[in-house]
Amino acid sequence: MIEKQTCPNCKGTNVSEIMYGLPSQEFLEELKKDENKEKYQLGGCCISDDDPAFSCNDCGYMFGLRRHYEDYDDDN
Ligand SMILES: [Zn+2]
């Protein structure tokens, strides 16, 4: 389960998780459902080291660092 995120800018909880890379067909089907429309946003395939992980649907503020979620392990 994904934890509910709060926007640091407006304190709203209407926040989407930004998905990077090429989405699967299955995921695109999920996105079409009304209940998922505001949960995810597609970030595209251009991935850098400092992409935001979340986007606020209310004010558009983007925050969080994606790599903190996917590369959580310390690779030193
Ligand atoms: Zn916000």
N, CA, C, O and the ligand as a Tripos MOL2 file, in Angstrom:
@<TRIPOS>MOLECULE
protein
  305   303    77     0     0
PROTEIN
NO_CHARGES

@<TRIPOS>ATOM
      1 N           0.8350   -1.2040    0.0000 N.3       1 MET1
      2 CA          0.0000    0.0000    0.0000 C.3       1 MET1
      3 C           0.8690    1.2520    0.0000 C.2       1 MET1
      4 O           1.9230    1.2980    0.6340 O.2       1 MET1
      5 N           0.4200    2.2280   -0.6980 N.am      2 ILE2
      6 CA          1.1540    3.4890   -0.7440 C.3       2 ILE2
      7 C           0.6540    4.4080    0.3620 C.2       2 ILE2
      8 O          -0.5480    4.6280    0.5120 O.2       2 ILE2
      9 N           1.5710    4.9240    1.1100 N.am      3 GLU3
     10 CA          1.2270    5.8420    2.1800 C.3       3 GLU3
     11 C           0.6520    7.1370    1.6100 C.2       3 GLU3
     12 O           1.0970    7.6110    0.5640 O.2       3 GLU3
     13 N          -0.3190    7.6950    2.2850 N.am      4 LYS4
     14 CA         -0.9050    8.9460    1.8330 C.3       4 LYS4
     15 C           0.1030   10.0740    2.0270 C.2       4 LYS4
     16 O           0.6270   10.2800    3.1220 O.2       4 LYS4
     17 N           0.3560   10.7820    0.9660 N.am      5 GLN5
     18 CA          1.3290   11.8620    1.0240 C.3       5 GLN5
     19 C           0.6400   13.2020    1.2480 C.2       5 GLN5
     20 O          -0.5010   13.4080    0.8360 O.2       5 GLN5
     21 N           1.3430   14.0880    1.8950 N.am      6 THR6
     22 CA          0.8350   15.4360    2.1170 C.3       6 THR6
     23 C           1.7260   16.4290    1.3890 C.2       6 THR6
     24 O           2.9520   16.3570    1.4730 O.2       6 THR6
     25 N           1.1070   17.3440    0.6820 N.am      7 CYS7
     26 CA          1.8710   18.3560   -0.0390 C.3       7 CYS7
     27 C           2.5150   19.3310    0.9500 C.2       7 CYS7
     28 O           1.8230   19.9190    1.7810 O.2       7 CYS7
     29 N           3.8410   19.5040    0.8620 N.am      8 PRO8
     30 CA          4.5110   20.4280    1.7830 C.3       8 PRO8
     31 C           4.1760   21.8860    1.4790 C.2       8 PRO8
     32 O           4.4070   22.7680    2.3070 O.2       8 PRO8
     33 N           3.6470   22.1280    0.3200 N.am      9 ASN9
     34 CA          3.3440   23.4990   -0.0860 C.3       9 ASN9
     35 C           1.9780   23.9770    0.4020 C.2       9 ASN9
     36 O           1.8670   25.0500    0.9950 O.2       9 ASN9
     37 N           0.9370   23.1770    0.1500 N.am     10 CYS10
     38 CA         -0.4150   23.6100    0.5110 C.3      10 CYS10
     39 C          -1.0440   22.7200    1.5790 C.2      10 CYS10
     40 O          -2.1800   22.9440    1.9960 O.2      10 CYS10
     41 N          -0.2840   21.6970    2.0210 N.am     11 LYS11
     42 CA         -0.7640   20.7520    3.0390 C.3      11 LYS11
     43 C          -1.9370   19.9060    2.5690 C.2      11 LYS11
     44 O          -2.6070   19.2590    3.3740 O.2      11 LYS11
     45 N          -2.1790   19.9120    1.2870 N.am     12 GLY12
     46 CA         -3.2640   19.1000    0.7410 C.3      12 GLY12
     47 C          -2.8520   17.6390    0.6550 C.2      12 GLY12
     48 O          -1.6650   17.3160    0.6330 O.2      12 GLY12
     49 N          -3.8390   16.7690    0.6060 N.am     13 THR13
     50 CA         -3.5390   15.3450    0.5070 C.3      13 THR13
     51 C          -3.9490   14.7860   -0.8530 C.2      13 THR13
     52 O          -3.9400   13.5740   -1.0630 O.2      13 THR13
     53 N          -4.3040   15.6720   -1.7620 N.am     14 ASN14
     54 CA         -4.6680   15.2630   -3.1090 C.3      14 ASN14
     55 C          -3.3910   15.1710   -3.9490 C.2      14 ASN14
     56 O          -3.1240   16.0090   -4.8100 O.2      14 ASN14
     57 N          -2.6200   14.1320   -3.6670 N.am     15 VAL15
     58 CA         -1.2800   14.0200   -4.2320 C.3      15 VAL15
     59 C          -1.1580   12.7810   -5.1180 C.2      15 VAL15
     60 O          -1.6080   11.6960   -4.7480 O.2      15 VAL15
     61 N          -0.5520   12.9510   -6.2800 N.am     16 SER16
     62 CA         -0.3090   11.8240   -7.1710 C.3      16 SER16
     63 C           1.1100   11.3320   -7.0180 C.2      16 SER16
     64 O           2.0320   12.1110   -6.7760 O.2      16 SER16
     65 N           1.2740   10.0340   -7.1610 N.am     17 GLU17
     66 CA          2.6170    9.5090   -7.2560 C.3      17 GLU17
     67 C           3.0120    9.5780   -8.7240 C.2      17 GLU17
     68 O           2.2220    9.2220   -9.5990 O.2      17 GLU17
     69 N           4.2190   10.0300   -8.9940 N.am     18 ILE18
     70 CA          4.6680   10.1430  -10.3740 C.3      18 ILE18
     71 C           5.3520    8.8450  -10.7860 C.2      18 ILE18
     72 O           6.2920    8.3830  -10.1400 O.2      18 ILE18
     73 N           4.8550    8.2700  -11.8790 N.am     19 MET19
     74 CA          5.4160    7.0160  -12.3560 C.3      19 MET19
     75 C           6.3760    7.3030  -13.5070 C.2      19 MET19
     76 O           6.0460    8.0410  -14.4360 O.2      19 MET19
     77 N           7.5500    6.7190  -13.4360 N.am     20 TYR20
     78 CA          8.5440    6.9370  -14.4800 C.3      20 TYR20
     79 C           8.7270    5.6980  -15.3330 C.2      20 TYR20
     80 O           8.3770    4.5820  -14.9460 O.2      20 TYR20
     81 N           9.2780    5.9320  -16.4870 N.am     21 GLY21
     82 CA          9.5160    4.8170  -17.3850 C.3      21 GLY21
     83 C           8.2800    4.5020  -18.2040 C.2      21 GLY21
     84 O           7.2790    5.2150  -18.1330 O.2      21 GLY21
     85 N           8.3530    3.4580  -18.9630 N.am     22 LEU22
     86 CA          7.2500    3.0650  -19.8210 C.3      22 LEU22
     87 C           6.2270    2.2830  -19.0120 C.2      22 LEU22
     88 O           6.5400    1.2250  -18.4660 O.2      22 LEU22
     89 N           5.0120    2.7960  -18.9350 N.am     23 PRO23
     90 CA          3.9930    2.0910  -18.1490 C.3      23 PRO23
     91 C           3.5260    0.8340  -18.8720 C.2      23 PRO23
     92 O           3.4750    0.7950  -20.1020 O.2      23 PRO23
     93 N           3.1920   -0.1700  -18.1110 N.am     24 SER24
     94 CA          2.6790   -1.4040  -18.7090 C.3      24 SER24
     95 C           1.2260   -1.1970  -19.1410 C.2      24 SER24
     96 O           0.5560   -0.2710  -18.6850 O.2      24 SER24
     97 N           0.7700   -2.0460  -20.0000 N.am     25 GLN25
     98 CA         -0.6150   -1.9860  -20.4560 C.3      25 GLN25
     99 C          -1.5720   -2.1170  -19.2730 C.2      25 GLN25
    100 O          -2.6000   -1.4450  -19.1920 O.2      25 GLN25
    101 N          -1.1930   -2.9990  -18.3740 N.am     26 GLU26
    102 CA         -1.9970   -3.2320  -17.1810 C.3      26 GLU26
    103 C          -2.1340   -1.9600  -16.3590 C.2      26 GLU26
    104 O          -3.2070   -1.6350  -15.8510 O.2      26 GLU26
    105 N          -1.0080   -1.2440  -16.2420 N.am     27 PHE27
    106 CA         -1.0160   -0.0150  -15.4770 C.3      27 PHE27
    107 C          -1.8720    1.0490  -16.1580 C.2      27 PHE27
    108 O          -2.5890    1.7960  -15.4920 O.2      27 PHE27
    109 N          -1.7950    1.1130  -17.4700 N.am     28 LEU28
    110 CA         -2.6060    2.0930  -18.2120 C.3      28 LEU28
    111 C          -4.0940    1.8210  -18.0280 C.2      28 LEU28
    112 O          -4.8970    2.7510  -17.9570 O.2      28 LEU28
    113 N          -4.4500    0.5650  -17.9520 N.am     29 GLU29
    114 CA         -5.8480    0.2070  -17.7010 C.3      29 GLU29
    115 C          -6.2720    0.6800  -16.3120 C.2      29 GLU29
    116 O          -7.3790    1.1850  -16.1250 O.2      29 GLU29
    117 N          -5.3850    0.5090  -15.3560 N.am     30 GLU30
    118 CA         -5.6580    0.9610  -13.9890 C.3      30 GLU30
    119 C          -5.8650    2.4730  -13.9560 C.2      30 GLU30
    120 O          -6.7320    2.9820  -13.2480 O.2      30 GLU30
    121 N          -5.0610    3.1640  -14.7260 N.am     31 LEU31
    122 CA         -5.1210    4.6310  -14.7640 C.3      31 LEU31
    123 C          -6.4480    5.1500  -15.2830 C.2      31 LEU31
    124 O          -6.8650    6.2570  -14.9430 O.2      31 LEU31
    125 N          -7.1060    4.3580  -16.0990 N.am     32 LYS32
    126 CA         -8.3760    4.7880  -16.6880 C.3      32 LYS32
    127 C          -9.5170    4.7820  -15.6850 C.2      32 LYS32
    128 O         -10.5400    5.4400  -15.8780 O.2      32 LYS32
    129 N          -9.3240    4.0250  -14.6120 N.am     33 LYS33
    130 CA        -10.3720    3.9670  -13.6000 C.3      33 LYS33
    131 C         -10.4610    5.2910  -12.8460 C.2      33 LYS33
    132 O          -9.4490    5.9170  -12.5310 O.2      33 LYS33
    133 N         -11.6710    5.6900  -12.5710 N.am     34 ASP34
    134 CA        -11.8840    6.9700  -11.8980 C.3      34 ASP34
    135 C         -11.1490    7.0760  -10.5690 C.2      34 ASP34
    136 O         -10.6010    8.1240  -10.2270 O.2      34 ASP34
    137 N         -11.1490    5.9780   -9.8310 N.am     35 GLU35
    138 CA        -10.5450    6.0410   -8.5040 C.3      35 GLU35
    139 C          -9.0260    6.2140   -8.5650 C.2      35 GLU35
    140 O          -8.4010    6.5920   -7.5740 O.2      35 GLU35
    141 N          -8.4410    5.9390   -9.7170 N.am     36 ASN36
    142 CA         -6.9890    6.0540   -9.8190 C.3      36 ASN36
    143 C          -6.5290    7.3140  -10.5510 C.2      36 ASN36
    144 O          -5.3320    7.5840  -10.6470 O.2      36 ASN36
    145 N          -7.4830    8.0710  -11.0590 N.am     37 LYS37
    146 CA         -7.1230    9.2110  -11.8930 C.3      37 LYS37
    147 C          -6.2340   10.2290  -11.1930 C.2      37 LYS37
    148 O          -5.3570   10.8270  -11.8160 O.2      37 LYS37
    149 N          -6.4540   10.4190   -9.9310 N.am     38 GLU38
    150 CA         -5.6620   11.4290   -9.2390 C.3      38 GLU38
    151 C          -4.5720   10.8290   -8.3750 C.2      38 GLU38
    152 O          -3.9220   11.5290   -7.5990 O.2      38 GLU38
    153 N          -4.3800    9.5410   -8.5150 N.am     39 LYS39
    154 CA         -3.3620    8.8900   -7.7000 C.3      39 LYS39
    155 C          -2.0070    8.8630   -8.3800 C.2      39 LYS39
    156 O          -0.9670    8.9000   -7.7230 O.2      39 LYS39
    157 N          -2.0290    8.7970   -9.7100 N.am     40 TYR40
    158 CA         -0.7690    8.6540  -10.4180 C.3      40 TYR40
    159 C          -0.6480    9.6710  -11.5360 C.2      40 TYR40
    160 O          -1.6310   10.1520  -12.0980 O.2      40 TYR40
    161 N           0.5990    9.9720  -11.8280 N.am     41 GLN41
    162 CA          0.8740   10.8600  -12.9310 C.3      41 GLN41
    163 C           2.0450   10.2450  -13.6750 C.2      41 GLN41
    164 O           2.9590    9.6970  -13.0590 O.2      41 GLN41
    165 N           2.0220   10.3340  -14.9830 N.am     42 LEU42
    166 CA          3.1250    9.7500  -15.7250 C.3      42 LEU42
    167 C           4.2580   10.7620  -15.8600 C.2      42 LEU42
    168 O           4.0520   11.8870  -16.3150 O.2      42 LEU42
    169 N           5.4370   10.3520  -15.4630 N.am     43 GLY43
    170 CA          6.5890   11.2500  -15.4800 C.3      43 GLY43
    171 C           7.3960   11.1540  -16.7510 C.2      43 GLY43
    172 O           8.3210   11.9390  -16.9610 O.2      43 GLY43
    173 N           7.0590   10.1990  -17.6070 N.am     44 GLY44
    174 CA          7.8030   10.0480  -18.8460 C.3      44 GLY44
    175 C           9.0250    9.1720  -18.6730 C.2      44 GLY44
    176 O           9.2790    8.6300  -17.5980 O.2      44 GLY44
    177 N           9.7690    9.0460  -19.7460 N.am     45 CYS45
    178 CA         10.8840    8.1070  -19.7480 C.3      45 CYS45
    179 C          12.2100    8.7760  -19.4240 C.2      45 CYS45
    180 O          13.2250    8.0990  -19.2590 O.2      45 CYS45
    181 N          12.2080   10.0930  -19.3340 N.am     46 CYS46
    182 CA         13.4630   10.7840  -19.0770 C.3      46 CYS46
    183 C          13.6960   10.8290  -17.5710 C.2      46 CYS46
    184 O          13.0990   11.6270  -16.8490 O.2      46 CYS46
    185 N          14.5660    9.9620  -17.1330 N.am     47 ILE47
    186 CA         14.7890    9.8320  -15.7020 C.3      47 ILE47
    187 C          16.1420   10.4110  -15.3360 C.2      47 ILE47
    188 O          17.1640   10.0480  -15.9170 O.2      47 ILE47
    189 N          16.1390   11.3030  -14.3800 N.am     48 SER48
    190 CA         17.3960   11.8450  -13.8880 C.3      48 SER48
    191 C          17.5290   11.4930  -12.4200 C.2      48 SER48
    192 O          16.7010   10.7640  -11.8740 O.2      48 SER48
    193 N          18.5540   12.0010  -11.7890 N.am     49 ASP49
    194 CA         18.8010   11.6380  -10.3970 C.3      49 ASP49
    195 C          17.9210   12.3810   -9.4090 C.2      49 ASP49
    196 O          17.8110   11.9880   -8.2470 O.2      49 ASP49
    197 N          17.3020   13.4440   -9.8650 N.am     50 ASP50
    198 CA         16.5520   14.2470   -8.9040 C.3      50 ASP50
    199 C          15.1080   14.4840   -9.3210 C.2      50 ASP50
    200 O          14.5600   15.5630   -9.0960 O.2      50 ASP50
    201 N          14.5030   13.4870   -9.9190 N.am     51 ASP51
    202 CA         13.0900   13.6050  -10.2760 C.3      51 ASP51
    203 C          12.2310   13.5950   -9.0290 C.2      51 ASP51
    204 O          12.4950   12.8440   -8.0900 O.2      51 ASP51
    205 N          11.1980   14.4340   -9.0190 N.am     52 PRO52
    206 CA         10.2830   14.3950   -7.8770 C.3      52 PRO52
    207 C           9.4760   13.1110   -7.8890 C.2      52 PRO52
    208 O           9.2030   12.5450   -8.9480 O.2      52 PRO52
    209 N           9.1000   12.6600   -6.7170 N.am     53 ALA53
    210 CA          8.3510   11.4130   -6.6080 C.3      53 ALA53
    211 C           6.8460   11.6510   -6.5860 C.2      53 ALA53
    212 O           6.0620   10.7710   -6.9400 O.2      53 ALA53
    213 N           6.4500   12.8630   -6.1630 N.am     54 PHE54
    214 CA          5.0260   13.1460   -6.0010 C.3      54 PHE54
    215 C           4.6640   14.5000   -6.5970 C.2      54 PHE54
    216 O           5.4960   15.4040   -6.6850 O.2      54 PHE54
    217 N           3.4220   14.6160   -6.9980 N.am     55 SER55
    218 CA          2.9300   15.8590   -7.5640 C.3      55 SER55
    219 C           1.5890   16.1920   -6.9290 C.2      55 SER55
    220 O           0.7070   15.3360   -6.8520 O.2      55 SER55
    221 N           1.4300   17.4210   -6.4770 N.am     56 CYS56
    222 CA          0.1920   17.8310   -5.8250 C.3      56 CYS56
    223 C          -0.8530   18.1840   -6.8730 C.2      56 CYS56
    224 O          -0.5890   18.9780   -7.7750 O.2      56 CYS56
    225 N          -2.0250   17.6010   -6.7560 N.am     57 ASN57
    226 CA         -3.0950   17.8920   -7.7140 C.3      57 ASN57
    227 C          -3.7420   19.2440   -7.4470 C.2      57 ASN57
    228 O          -4.3940   19.8030   -8.3290 O.2      57 ASN57
    229 N          -3.5710   19.7610   -6.2720 N.am     58 ASP58
    230 CA         -4.2040   21.0250   -5.9200 C.3      58 ASP58
    231 C          -3.3920   22.2350   -6.3800 C.2      58 ASP58
    232 O          -3.9350   23.1480   -7.0020 O.2      58 ASP58
    233 N          -2.1000   22.2430   -6.0770 N.am     59 CYS59
    234 CA         -1.2920   23.4120   -6.4110 C.3      59 CYS59
    235 C          -0.2140   23.1200   -7.4460 C.2      59 CYS59
    236 O           0.4580   24.0390   -7.9150 O.2      59 CYS59
    237 N          -0.0430   21.8600   -7.8040 N.am     60 GLY60
    238 CA          0.9390   21.5160   -8.8230 C.3      60 GLY60
    239 C           2.3670   21.3940   -8.3160 C.2      60 GLY60
    240 O           3.2910   21.1750   -9.1000 O.2      60 GLY60
    241 N           2.5450   21.5320   -7.0460 N.am     61 TYR61
    242 CA          3.8700   21.4390   -6.4520 C.3      61 TYR61
    243 C           4.3960   20.0070   -6.5490 C.2      61 TYR61
    244 O           3.6690   19.0510   -6.2820 O.2      61 TYR61
    245 N           5.6620   19.8710   -6.9330 N.am     62 MET62
    246 CA          6.2660   18.5460   -7.0170 C.3      62 MET62
    247 C           7.3180   18.4030   -5.9350 C.2      62 MET62
    248 O           8.1030   19.3190   -5.6910 O.2      62 MET62
    249 N           7.3280   17.2670   -5.2990 N.am     63 PHE63
    250 CA          8.2090   17.1110   -4.1500 C.3      63 PHE63
    251 C           8.6220   15.6550   -3.9540 C.2      63 PHE63
    252 O           8.1100   14.7480   -4.6100 O.2      63 PHE63
    253 N           9.5450   15.4640   -3.0480 N.am     64 GLY64
    254 CA         10.0420   14.1170   -2.7910 C.3      64 GLY64
    255 C          11.0770   13.7440   -3.8300 C.2      64 GLY64
    256 O          11.1030   14.3120   -4.9220 O.2      64 GLY64
    257 N          11.9060   12.8170   -3.5040 N.am     65 LEU65
    258 CA         12.8850   12.3450   -4.4630 C.3      65 LEU65
    259 C          12.6180   10.8880   -4.7810 C.2      65 LEU65
    260 O          12.5930   10.0290   -3.8990 O.2      65 LEU65
    261 N          12.4200   10.6340   -6.0590 N.am     66 ARG66
    262 CA         12.0850    9.2970   -6.4980 C.3      66 ARG66
    263 C          13.1320    8.2750   -6.0570 C.2      66 ARG66
    264 O          12.7940    7.1630   -5.6530 O.2      66 ARG66
    265 N          14.4040    8.6630   -6.1370 N.am     67 ARG67
    266 CA         15.4550    7.6950   -5.8430 C.3      67 ARG67
    267 C          15.4430    7.2550   -4.3860 C.2      67 ARG67
    268 O          15.9830    6.2030   -4.0440 O.2      67 ARG67
    269 N          14.8310    8.0580   -3.5360 N.am     68 HIS68
    270 CA         14.7310    7.6500   -2.1410 C.3      68 HIS68
    271 C          13.8090    6.4510   -1.9770 C.2      68 HIS68
    272 O          13.8810    5.7270   -0.9840 O.2      68 HIS68
    273 N          12.9600    6.2540   -2.9440 N.am     69 TYR69
    274 CA         12.0140    5.1550   -2.8590 C.3      69 TYR69
    275 C          12.5080    3.9150   -3.5900 C.2      69 TYR69
    276 O          12.2830    2.7880   -3.1500 O.2      69 TYR69
    277 N          13.1880    4.1390   -4.7190 N.am     70 GLU70
    278 CA         13.5900    2.9930   -5.5110 C.3      70 GLU70
    279 C          14.9950    2.5110   -5.1870 C.2      70 GLU70
    280 O          15.2940    1.3200   -5.2820 O.2      70 GLU70
    281 N          15.8440    3.4380   -4.8070 N.am     71 ASP71
    282 CA         17.2230    3.0600   -4.4920 C.3      71 ASP71
    283 C          17.4750    3.3050   -3.0200 C.2      71 ASP71
    284 O          18.4000    4.0160   -2.6270 O.2      71 ASP71
    285 N          16.6550    2.7160   -2.2510 N.am     72 TYR72
    286 CA         16.7190    2.9910   -0.8210 C.3      72 TYR72
    287 C          17.9940    2.4430   -0.1940 C.2      72 TYR72
    288 O          18.5200    3.0110    0.7630 O.2      72 TYR72
    289 N          18.4770    1.3560   -0.7300 N.am     73 ASP73
    290 CA         19.6910    0.7430   -0.1620 C.3      73 ASP73
    291 C          20.9120    1.6270   -0.3720 C.2      73 ASP73
    292 O          21.0910    2.2250   -1.4330 O.2      73 ASP73
    293 N          21.7130    1.6930    0.6150 N.am     74 ASP74
    294 CA         22.9620    2.4210    0.5200 C.3      74 ASP74
    295 C          23.9270    1.5890   -0.3210 C.2      74 ASP74
    296 O          24.2670    0.4630    0.0390 O.2      74 ASP74
    297 N          24.3630    2.1560   -1.4440 N.am     75 ASP75
    298 CA         25.2360    1.3260   -2.2880 C.3      75 ASP75
    299 C          26.7180    1.6010   -2.0740 C.2      75 ASP75
    300 O          27.5300    1.3100   -2.9530 O.2      75 ASP75
    301 N          27.0680    2.1320   -0.9680 N.am     76 ASN76
    302 CA         28.4840    2.3210   -0.6670 C.3      76 ASN76
    303 C          29.0870    1.0440   -0.0810 C.2      76 ASN76
    304 O          30.2760    1.0120    0.2360 O.2      76 ASN76
    305 ZN         -0.1840   21.3930   -2.9390 Zn       77 ZN77
@<TRIPOS>BOND
     1     1     2 1
     2     2     3 1
     3     3     4 2
     4     3     5 am
     5     5     6 1
     6     6     7 1
     7     7     8 2
     8     7     9 am
     9     9    10 1
    10    10    11 1
    11    11    12 2
    12    11    13 am
    13    13    14 1
    14    14    15 1
    15    15    16 2
    16    15    17 am
    17    17    18 1
    18    18    19 1
    19    19    20 2
    20    19    21 am
    21    21    22 1
    22    22    23 1
    23    23    24 2
    24    23    25 am
    25    25    26 1
    26    26    27 1
    27    27    28 2
    28    27    29 am
    29    29    30 1
    30    30    31 1
    31    31    32 2
    32    31    33 am
    33    33    34 1
    34    34    35 1
    35    35    36 2
    36    35    37 am
    37    37    38 1
    38    38    39 1
    39    39    40 2
    40    39    41 am
    41    41    42 1
    42    42    43 1
    43    43    44 2
    44    43    45 am
    45    45    46 1
    46    46    47 1
    47    47    48 2
    48    47    49 am
    49    49    50 1
    50    50    51 1
    51    51    52 2
    52    51    53 am
    53    53    54 1
    54    54    55 1
    55    55    56 2
    56    55    57 am
    57    57    58 1
    58    58    59 1
    59    59    60 2
    60    59    61 am
    61    61    62 1
    62    62    63 1
    63    63    64 2
    64    63    65 am
    65    65    66 1
    66    66    67 1
    67    67    68 2
    68    67    69 am
    69    69    70 1
    70    70    71 1
    71    71    72 2
    72    71    73 am
    73    73    74 1
    74    74    75 1
    75    75    76 2
    76    75    77 am
    77    77    78 1
    78    78    79 1
    79    79    80 2
    80    79    81 am
    81    81    82 1
    82    82    83 1
    83    83    84 2
    84    83    85 am
    85    85    86 1
    86    86    87 1
    87    87    88 2
    88    87    89 am
    89    89    90 1
    90    90    91 1
    91    91    92 2
    92    91    93 am
    93    93    94 1
    94    94    95 1
    95    95    96 2
    96    95    97 am
    97    97    98 1
    98    98    99 1
    99    99   100 2
   100    99   101 am
   101   101   102 1
   102   102   103 1
   103   103   104 2
   104   103   105 am
   105   105   106 1
   106   106   107 1
   107   107   108 2
   108   107   109 am
   109   109   110 1
   110   110   111 1
   111   111   112 2
   112   111   113 am
   113   113   114 1
   114   114   115 1
   115   115   116 2
   116   115   117 am
   117   117   118 1
   118   118   119 1
   119   119   120 2
   120   119   121 am
   121   121   122 1
   122   122   123 1
   123   123   124 2
   124   123   125 am
   125   125   126 1
   126   126   127 1
   127   127   128 2
   128   127   129 am
   129   129   130 1
   130   130   131 1
   131   131   132 2
   132   131   133 am
   133   133   134 1
   134   134   135 1
   135   135   136 2
   136   135   137 am
   137   137   138 1
   138   138   139 1
   139   139   140 2
   140   139   141 am
   141   141   142 1
   142   142   143 1
   143   143   144 2
   144   143   145 am
   145   145   146 1
   146   146   147 1
   147   147   148 2
   148   147   149 am
   149   149   150 1
   150   150   151 1
   151   151   152 2
   152   151   153 am
   153   153   154 1
   154   154   155 1
   155   155   156 2
   156   155   157 am
   157   157   158 1
   158   158   159 1
   159   159   160 2
   160   159   161 am
   161   161   162 1
   162   162   163 1
   163   163   164 2
   164   163   165 am
   165   165   166 1
   166   166   167 1
   167   167   168 2
   168   167   169 am
   169   169   170 1
   170   170   171 1
   171   171   172 2
   172   171   173 am
   173   173   174 1
   174   174   175 1
   175   175   176 2
   176   175   177 am
   177   177   178 1
   178   178   179 1
   179   179   180 2
   180   179   181 am
   181   181   182 1
   182   182   183 1
   183   183   184 2
   184   183   185 am
   185   185   186 1
   186   186   187 1
   187   187   188 2
   188   187   189 am
   189   189   190 1
   190   190   191 1
   191   191   192 2
   192   191   193 am
   193   193   194 1
   194   194   195 1
   195   195   196 2
   196   195   197 am
   197   197   198 1
   198   198   199 1
   199   199   200 2
   200   199   201 am
   201   201   202 1
   202   202   203 1
   203   203   204 2
   204   203   205 am
   205   205   206 1
   206   206   207 1
   207   207   208 2
   208   207   209 am
   209   209   210 1
   210   210   211 1
   211   211   212 2
   212   211   213 am
   213   213   214 1
   214   214   215 1
   215   215   216 2
   216   215   217 am
   217   217   218 1
   218   218   219 1
   219   219   220 2
   220   219   221 am
   221   221   222 1
   222   222   223 1
   223   223   224 2
   224   223   225 am
   225   225   226 1
   226   226   227 1
   227   227   228 2
   228   227   229 am
   229   229   230 1
   230   230   231 1
   231   231   232 2
   232   231   233 am
   233   233   234 1
   234   234   235 1
   235   235   236 2
   236   235   237 am
   237   237   238 1
   238   238   239 1
   239   239   240 2
   240   239   241 am
   241   241   242 1
   242   242   243 1
   243   243   244 2
   244   243   245 am
   245   245   246 1
   246   246   247 1
   247   247   248 2
   248   247   249 am
   249   249   250 1
   250   250   251 1
   251   251   252 2
   252   251   253 am
   253   253   254 1
   254   254   255 1
   255   255   256 2
   256   255   257 am
   257   257   258 1
   258   258   259 1
   259   259   260 2
   260   259   261 am
   261   261   262 1
   262   262   263 1
   263   263   264 2
   264   263   265 am
   265   265   266 1
   266   266   267 1
   267   267   268 2
   268   267   269 am
   269   269   270 1
   270   270   271 1
   271   271   272 2
   272   271   273 am
   273   273   274 1
   274   274   275 1
   275   275   276 2
   276   275   277 am
   277   277   278 1
   278   278   279 1
   279   279   280 2
   280   279   281 am
   281   281   282 1
   282   282   283 1
   283   283   284 2
   284   283   285 am
   285   285   286 1
   286   286   287 1
   287   287   288 2
   288   287   289 am
   289   289   290 1
   290   290   291 1
   291   291   292 2
   292   291   293 am
   293   293   294 1
   294   294   295 1
   295   295   296 2
   296   295   297 am
   297   297   298 1
   298   298   299 1
   299   299   300 2
   300   299   301 am
   301   301   302 1
   302   302   303 1
   303   303   304 2
@<TRIPOS>SUBSTRUCTURE
     1 MET1         2 RESIDUE 1 A MET
     2 ILE2         6 RESIDUE 1 A ILE
     3 GLU3        10 RESIDUE 1 A GLU
     4 LYS4        14 RESIDUE 1 A LYS
     5 GLN5        18 RESIDUE 1 A GLN
     6 THR6        22 RESIDUE 1 A THR
     7 CYS7        26 RESIDUE 1 A CYS
     8 PRO8        30 RESIDUE 1 A PRO
     9 ASN9        34 RESIDUE 1 A ASN
    10 CYS10       38 RESIDUE 1 A CYS
    11 LYS11       42 RESIDUE 1 A LYS
    12 GLY12       46 RESIDUE 1 A GLY
    13 THR13       50 RESIDUE 1 A THR
    14 ASN14       54 RESIDUE 1 A ASN
    15 VAL15       58 RESIDUE 1 A VAL
    16 SER16       62 RESIDUE 1 A SER
    17 GLU17       66 RESIDUE 1 A GLU
    18 ILE18       70 RESIDUE 1 A ILE
    19 MET19       74 RESIDUE 1 A MET
    20 TYR20       78 RESIDUE 1 A TYR
    21 GLY21       82 RESIDUE 1 A GLY
    22 LEU22       86 RESIDUE 1 A LEU
    23 PRO23       90 RESIDUE 1 A PRO
    24 SER24       94 RESIDUE 1 A SER
    25 GLN25       98 RESIDUE 1 A GLN
    26 GLU26      102 RESIDUE 1 A GLU
    27 PHE27      106 RESIDUE 1 A PHE
    28 LEU28      110 RESIDUE 1 A LEU
    29 GLU29      114 RESIDUE 1 A GLU
    30 GLU30      118 RESIDUE 1 A GLU
    31 LEU31      122 RESIDUE 1 A LEU
    32 LYS32      126 RESIDUE 1 A LYS
    33 LYS33      130 RESIDUE 1 A LYS
    34 ASP34      134 RESIDUE 1 A ASP
    35 GLU35      138 RESIDUE 1 A GLU
    36 ASN36      142 RESIDUE 1 A ASN
    37 LYS37      146 RESIDUE 1 A LYS
    38 GLU38      150 RESIDUE 1 A GLU
    39 LYS39      154 RESIDUE 1 A LYS
    40 TYR40      158 RESIDUE 1 A TYR
    41 GLN41      162 RESIDUE 1 A GLN
    42 LEU42      166 RESIDUE 1 A LEU
    43 GLY43      170 RESIDUE 1 A GLY
    44 GLY44      174 RESIDUE 1 A GLY
    45 CYS45      178 RESIDUE 1 A CYS
    46 CYS46      182 RESIDUE 1 A CYS
    47 ILE47      186 RESIDUE 1 A ILE
    48 SER48      190 RESIDUE 1 A SER
    49 ASP49      194 RESIDUE 1 A ASP
    50 ASP50      198 RESIDUE 1 A ASP
    51 ASP51      202 RESIDUE 1 A ASP
    52 PRO52      206 RESIDUE 1 A PRO
    53 ALA53      210 RESIDUE 1 A ALA
    54 PHE54      214 RESIDUE 1 A PHE
    55 SER55      218 RESIDUE 1 A SER
    56 CYS56      222 RESIDUE 1 A CYS
    57 ASN57      226 RESIDUE 1 A ASN
    58 ASP58      230 RESIDUE 1 A ASP
    59 CYS59      234 RESIDUE 1 A CYS
    60 GLY60      238 RESIDUE 1 A GLY
    61 TYR61      242 RESIDUE 1 A TYR
    62 MET62      246 RESIDUE 1 A MET
    63 PHE63      250 RESIDUE 1 A PHE
    64 GLY64      254 RESIDUE 1 A GLY
    65 LEU65      258 RESIDUE 1 A LEU
    66 ARG66      262 RESIDUE 1 A ARG
    67 ARG67      266 RESIDUE 1 A ARG
    68 HIS68      270 RESIDUE 1 A HIS
    69 TYR69      274 RESIDUE 1 A TYR
    70 GLU70      278 RESIDUE 1 A GLU
    71 ASP71      282 RESIDUE 1 A ASP
    72 TYR72      286 RESIDUE 1 A TYR
    73 ASP73      290 RESIDUE 1 A ASP
    74 ASP74      294 RESIDUE 1 A ASP
    75 ASP75      298 RESIDUE 1 A ASP
    76 ASN76      302 RESIDUE 1 A ASN
    77 ZN77       305 GROUP 0 **** ****
